[in-house]
Amino acid sequence: MKKMLEIRSLKAWYTPEKPVLKGLDLELNEYGVVGLIGLNGAGKTTLMNIICGLHKGFECDEMLMNGKSFSFGDKAFKKSRYIVFSEDESFGYFSFDEYLAYVFGCYGKTPDSGYIDELVERFGFGEYRSMLIKDLSLGNRRKAYLITGFALQPELLLLDEPVNGLDFTSTETLYSLIAGYKKFGTVLFSSHILESVTLTSDKVLVLENGVISKTYSGSEINAENIRASLGTEEAQGNV
């Protein structure tokens, strides 16, 4: 598979004497689904924030996008990725439809209204479209951002703990959309929910002690391997 994103020896910190990432190497192929797991504090959200340009305390030896050097602040790269954050209260005074129009305008894309309506229906979001985002519950705010991301169809879709706050039906919809995203681009998503990575991922990366310590693919992606890799036997499918 052709490599879409390559990051070499990524180091990151909030204070220099306490690094969070310690020489991490990351490779994402085109048209794939990659699950990122790790215990709390492993640096999953930090990595996501670096890729989307929000965390400045980092350095790395090399960054390549489709084989060419780039920086996370490059306009072309920003238009190739979209992130759904684990916690997000931005654009609170926009309704969903206003936010959607704003995002598509920023990316220079034309919304597919039919596909958006389909996503809205699948997530059970129809009655909330005209509400201000700030007035939505946590789960419905998450749905608003997820619908926008999947409708936008960026080359790289980043999802940080996307299951949080979702009801059962919406979680099933999310898993289906993640698993089917390969026809549009690549998904990198972090999760502590075991089933989310085992049901959707082509590759699972284990983030531990500031580096990717293990990589699983194909039949290796199973509950036993993932739990063993993290040294935990937590119940209810959490990793």
C-alpha positions in Angstrom: 0.0 0.0 0.0 1.2 3.5 -0.8 2.1 5.5 2.3 0.0 8.6 2.9 1.6 10.1 6.1 5.0 9.4 7.5 6.4 11.0 10.7 9.9 10.0 12.0 11.2 10.3 15.5 8.4 12.6 16.9 9.2 14.0 20.3 6.6 16.1 22.2 6.3 17.8 25.6 4.3 20.2 27.7 7.4 20.9 29.7 10.7 19.9 28.1 11.9 17.9 31.1 8.8 15.7 30.9 8.4 14.4 27.3 5.1 12.8 26.4 6.3 11.3 23.1 9.8 10.1 22.9 10.8 9.4 19.3 7.6 8.0 17.9 7.4 6.8 14.3 4.0 6.8 12.6 3.1 5.5 9.1 -0.4 5.7 7.7 -1.2 4.1 4.3 -3.7 5.4 1.9 -7.3 4.2 2.2 -7.0 2.4 5.6 -8.4 2.4 9.1 -5.9 2.6 12.0 -6.8 2.3 15.6 -4.6 4.0 18.2 -4.8 2.6 21.7 -3.0 3.2 25.0 -3.6 3.6 28.7 -4.7 7.0 30.0 -1.8 9.5 29.7 -0.1 7.6 27.0 -0.2 10.6 24.6 -3.0 9.7 22.2 -4.7 13.1 22.3 -1.3 14.9 22.2 -0.4 13.0 19.0 -3.8 14.0 17.5 -3.4 17.6 18.5 0.1 17.7 17.0 -1.1 16.4 13.6 -3.9 19.0 13.5 -1.5 21.8 14.4 -2.7 22.6 17.9 0.2 21.4 20.0 3.5 23.4 19.4 5.8 21.6 21.9 7.3 19.0 19.5 10.1 18.2 17.1 10.7 15.4 14.6 13.3 14.3 12.1 11.0 14.0 9.1 7.4 14.5 8.0 6.1 13.3 4.6 2.7 13.5 3.0 2.3 11.4 -0.1 6.1 11.2 -0.2 6.7 15.0 0.0 7.9 17.1 2.9 5.3 19.2 4.6 4.5 20.9 7.9 1.3 20.7 9.9 0.7 24.4 9.3 0.7 24.1 5.5 -2.6 25.2 4.0 -2.7 22.2 1.7 -2.3 19.8 4.6 -4.9 21.6 6.7 -7.4 21.1 3.8 -6.6 17.4 3.7 -7.5 16.6 7.3 -10.4 17.1 9.7 -10.5 16.1 13.4 -13.3 15.3 15.8 -11.9 16.1 19.2 -12.6 14.1 22.4 -13.8 17.4 24.0 -15.0 20.3 21.9 -17.2 23.3 22.7 -16.2 25.4 19.7 -18.7 27.1 17.4 -21.3 27.0 20.2 -23.4 29.8 18.7 -23.7 28.0 15.3 -26.5 25.6 14.5 -25.4 22.4 12.9 -26.4 23.5 9.4 -24.5 26.8 9.9 -21.4 25.0 11.2 -21.6 22.5 8.3 -21.8 25.3 5.7 -18.9 27.1 7.4 -16.6 24.0 7.4 -17.4 23.2 3.7 -16.6 26.8 2.8 -13.3 26.7 4.6 -12.3 23.5 2.8 -13.6 24.8 -0.6 -16.0 21.9 -1.0 -19.6 21.6 -2.0 -21.8 19.7 0.4 -23.6 16.6 -0.8 -27.0 17.3 0.7 -28.4 13.8 0.0 -25.5 12.1 1.8 -25.7 14.6 4.7 -29.4 13.9 5.1 -28.5 10.2 5.2 -25.9 10.7 7.9 -28.3 12.8 9.9 -31.0 10.1 9.7 -28.6 7.3 10.6 -27.4 9.2 13.7 -30.9 10.2 14.7 -30.0 13.9 14.6 -32.8 15.3 12.5 -34.6 17.2 15.3 -31.4 18.9 16.5 -30.2 20.5 13.2 -31.5 24.0 14.0 -30.4 24.0 17.6 -27.3 25.9 18.7 -24.4 23.6 19.2 -23.8 24.9 22.8 -27.4 23.7 23.7 -26.8 20.2 22.6 -26.0 17.3 24.9 -22.5 15.8 24.8 -23.7 13.0 22.6 -25.5 15.2 20.1 -22.5 17.6 19.9 -20.4 14.6 19.1 -22.9 13.6 16.4 -22.8 17.1 14.8 -19.0 17.0 14.5 -18.9 13.3 13.3 -21.6 14.0 10.6 -19.6 16.9 9.4 -16.3 14.9 9.3 -17.8 12.0 7.4 -19.7 14.3 5.0 -16.6 16.3 4.3 -14.6 13.1 3.3 -11.1 14.4 3.9 -8.1 12.5 2.9 -7.2 12.0 6.6 -10.0 11.8 9.1 -8.8 12.0 12.8 -11.2 10.9 15.5 -10.2 11.3 19.2 -12.2 8.9 21.4 -15.2 9.2 19.0 -17.5 6.8 20.9 -17.7 8.9 24.0 -21.3 10.1 24.7 -22.9 8.1 21.9 -25.9 5.9 22.3 -25.9 2.3 21.2 -27.5 2.9 17.7 -25.1 5.8 17.0 -22.2 3.7 18.1 -23.1 1.0 15.6 -23.5 3.7 12.9 -20.1 5.1 13.8 -18.4 1.7 13.5 -20.0 1.1 10.1 -18.9 4.5 8.8 -15.3 4.0 10.1 -15.0 0.6 8.6 -16.4 1.8 5.3 -14.3 5.0 5.1 -11.5 3.3 3.1 -13.2 4.3 -0.2 -12.7 7.9 0.7 -9.4 8.1 2.6 -7.7 7.2 5.8 -9.0 7.2 9.4 -6.8 7.4 12.4 -8.8 7.1 15.6 -7.9 6.7 19.3 -10.1 4.7 21.6 -10.1 3.0 25.0 -13.1 0.8 23.9 -11.9 -2.6 22.8 -14.7 -3.4 20.3 -14.1 -0.1 18.5 -10.7 -1.1 17.3 -11.4 -4.9 16.8 -14.5 -4.3 14.7 -13.1 -1.5 12.4 -9.4 -1.4 12.1 -7.0 -2.7 9.5 -4.1 -1.9 11.8 -3.9 -1.2 15.5 -1.0 0.8 17.0 -0.2 0.5 20.7 1.1 3.7 22.2 3.2 3.0 25.3 6.0 4.9 27.0 6.0 7.6 24.4 6.5 5.3 21.3 4.5 2.9 19.2 5.5 -0.3 21.0 3.4 -2.8 19.1 1.5 -3.0 15.8 -1.2 -5.5 15.0 -2.9 -6.2 11.7 -5.2 -8.7 10.2 -6.0 -11.7 12.4 -3.6 -10.3 15.1 -6.3 -7.7 15.9 -8.1 -9.4 18.7 -9.1 -8.8 22.3 -6.5 -11.2 23.8 -3.5 -9.5 22.0 -4.6 -6.0 22.8 -5.3 -6.7 26.5 -2.0 -8.5 26.8 -0.1 -5.7 25.1 -1.4 -3.2 27.7 -1.1 -5.5 30.6 -4.7 -5.0 31.6 -7.8 -7.2 32.1 -10.3 -4.4 32.6 -13.9 -5.5 32.0 -16.6 -4.2 29.7 -14.4 -4.1 26.6 -12.3 -1.2 27.8 -8.6 -1.3 27.1 
